[in-house]
Amino acid sequence: MSYEHDAAGDLVPGATISPQHQFNLAKMCLAWHENVEAEPEFAQFVKHITDEIRGS
């Protein structure tokens, strides 16, 4: 995951792992938090991604 830009060069508020795995972290209230790792929603998101990668 990394910063992404649209065709105009503006930052896209989210993350793309692959075309079928796109997440809008701002809408998930996980963007721009100083200590996002402490949020329960962040742990759930990480588990979701891990499960997707492992094919669970």
N, C-alpha and C positions, 0 to 999 in steps of 0.2 A: 504494500500500500504506500502511496506517496501522494504528493500534491498533484492535482490534475488541472488542466486548463482547457477551456472551451475554444472554439474556433476563433473567437475574438481575443484570446489570450487571458481572459478573466479566470480566476480560481473557481473551480467547481467544488461546492461544499459537500464532500462525501469521499468515498473510497471505492475503487474498482479493483477487484481481485481478478476477475475475468468478465467478459461481456455478460454472462448470465448471473454474476455475483456482484451487483452494484448496490452500494449502501449509502444513504444520505445521513451522515453522522450528525449533521445539524438538526435534522428532523427527529433523530433518535435521541437528541439532547446529549450527545457524546462529543460534540465538537467544542474546542476551545476551553475545556475545563483544565484548570491548573493541576488538579489531582484526580484526573478521570479514572485512574486505575483503582481508586477506592470506591467507585460507584458500583453498586450491585448490577446495574444494567450493563456496565462495561464487561463484567465477568460473564454475564449471560451472552453477550455479543461474541466474546472471545471463544466461549464454548461452542456457540453456533458455528463459527467459522472453522474451528478445529474439527468439529463433527463433519462438516461439509468436505473438508480436505481429506479426512480419513475415510470418507464414504460411509459414515455411521448412519 
